[in-house]
Amino acid sequence: MISRSAHSAAVARRFLAAGALAAAVAGAAAGCSADGGAEGTGGGMTSKEATAQAAAQSGAEATGEIARPTSSSGASTTSSSETPTPTPTEVPYEGTGEWEYALEASAPQGDGAPFAIAVRVEKGLPVEIDDTADFVMATLRDERGWQDLDGVAFELVSDESQADALVSVASPQTTDQICSGLTTNGYTSCREGNQVALNANRWLGATEDFDDLTVYRQYVINHEVGHALGHAHEYCPAPGSPAPLMQQQTLGLQGCTVNPWPSVA
């Protein structure tokens, strides 16, 4: 079970309120690709998505009092890799801007078209690089993931210049810098270009709707890499249904249940 702070919940509410209000006033696109400011096709939330999110939340965006659905998890979520790193509740907001890379490459597994992944962790975070890389690759290669659906075979490369997607676990500040064309507000993750930036606060603390940190990490990896593969956002089809993987589940479930796998929904 993940320990969550009131601070994280407050930040989430402020982020949602500010994003919805900004979309309503300016109608601007902020293409979020990781859950809230970065779960979109470019890595942030479009004005249409922000408006839809605001309507679904039944909230008063002016006050930031967002009604969140009851937490529920219905999908099978076991992984072939242990969850990397213990789960402290606080990480430094400001990053070092220096990186540690996964240096042990692994060949594509499967018959699909090779899709190269590089993994790095910002130095100064309580996140271990090799465990993180192992978890990322185990998630992407899981039979419930993208490989069979999209006809790809994920490989791990040590040189980011060879990567189709560079996956970074980064401080909130550095995540915002990587996602500078989007709206992440120190809270969400994103995909922009070939970069997948995973906010360390979410990596280590998930959100209040996710009772299992492993499940959240599987979700955010598959969601953001899904954007790198060309998939756009989706929405909860009906209360009680598994959330589509490409739903912005970090921002709320809208009555659906958590789901980290594209083959489920």
Number of C-alpha atoms within 10 A of each C-alpha: 8 17 14 16 13 8 9 19 13 13 15 24 21 20 22 26 22 18 25 26 20 18 21 15 9 9 15 14 18 27 28 32 38 41 29 34 33 37 36 32 26 26 35 31 33 27 22 16 23 29 18 13 22 21 13 18 20 13 18 15 20 12 11 19 16 20 14 18 15 13 16 17 19 13 16 12 17 12 14 12 15 13 17 20 14 10 18 14 15 15 19 15 16 14 17 15 13 11 16 15 19 21 16 10 15 14 12 18 14 15 11 15 14 17 19 23 26 27 28 24 27 22 19 17 17 17 22 17 22 18 15 22 25 18 22 22 19 18 25 22 21 16 13 17 20 23 21 16 12 13 14 20 20 24 21 25 24 18 16 19 10 14 19 21 24 23 24 26 27 34 30 26 21 23 28 24 15 21 30 16 17 28 28 33 23 23 27 33 40 38 33 28 16 18 22 31 32 28 27 30 25 25 24 26 24 26 25 20 20 24 17 16 20 23 22 25 24 24 26 31 24 23 33 34 26 25 26 23 17 11 14 17 21 15 19 23 15 12 13 16 16 23 31 25 25 30 27 30 29 26 23 30 29 24 21 25 25 28 29 30 29 18 14 14 17
